Amino acid sequence: MASLVFIGDEVAAAGWRLAGVEARAAMPGAEGAQLAKALEEAQLVLVSAEAAARIPEADLRAALRRLTPVTVVVPDLREAVRYPDVAARMKRQLGIES
């Protein structure tokens, strides 16, 4: 069982592999299948924002809600998909936006 699996584009996957992580470069449209496979094999699953945008929303939400393995969406290198500014969102929701 892999302790950590990264799912993203080929360039990012190469960098994660250099760090010793099992990284999978998903072909466009195959991200959902890669996620399902990683959920069965890993203890922690990292998904680039770009790959996450191509996973069916229901599947991604279900993966993020699971207690094990922990699934996290991480910013991608090319910033093809804008990563949400969580701090700004929290400030807006709490009404403390400056």
Secondary structure, DSSP 4 states (H G I P E B T S, - for coil): -EEEEEEE-HHHHHHHHHTT-EEEEPPTT-HHHHHHHHHHHEEEEEEEHHHHHTS-HHHHHHHHH-SSSEEEEE--TT-SSPPP-HHHHHHHHHT---
